[in-house]
Amino acid sequence: MAFILELVHVNETPQNRTAVSSDYCFNESAFQIRTYKNGDTLRAEGSKQNIQLNREMALELINKLQDFVNQ
């Protein structure tokens, strides 16, 4: 597992990609999001991306998501 330690804003336009599905889980110390091919709920084709956040980074992400929602 690799925790995200920094969220860096870049001035780029997000690129639309193929739709994926996602799952998440958490415990007292980590929040994890995994993406995989849409419909591959068993992840037979593997997980494409994983991110793990500790509480500090989760709070930072909440703030950045709120900025996005409020624009």
Buried (B, 14 or more C-beta within 10 A) or exposed (E): EEBBEEEEEEEEEEEEEEEBBEEEEEEEEBBBBBBBBEEBEEBEEEEBEEBBBEEEBBEBBEEEEEEEEEE
